[in-house]
């Protein structure tokens, strides 16, 4: 009798876990989950490009000062104006 109750409780527990995992997978694979994934990827790319532009501008300023060039037109400014 105790063995049956034990195995029945194990079976119920496995069933509950399986249903929860399946519903989580369904939610992440649905349209809302796809939108979240694309949104987070787009945010990551945007953050990377911002950091890259900042580093590029800083390095360009360093090179300009080392070469004695006094113009303030940077590549990042030119790229930004070209996109608009």
WOKAFEN-V667930 format. One record per pair of residues at least 12 apart in sequence whose ideal C-beta (glycine too) atoms are under 8 Angstrom apart, sorted by sequence separation. I is the first residue (numbers start at 1). J is the second residue. D is the distance in Angstrom with one decimal. If there is no record, write none. Layout:
[[I	J	D] [I	J	D]]
//
This chain:
[[61	74	7.4] [60	74	5.3] [60	75	6.0] [60	76	7.5] [57	74	5.4] [57	75	7.8] [56	75	6.6] [57	76	4.7] [56	76	5.8] [53	76	4.8] [53	79	7.8]]
//
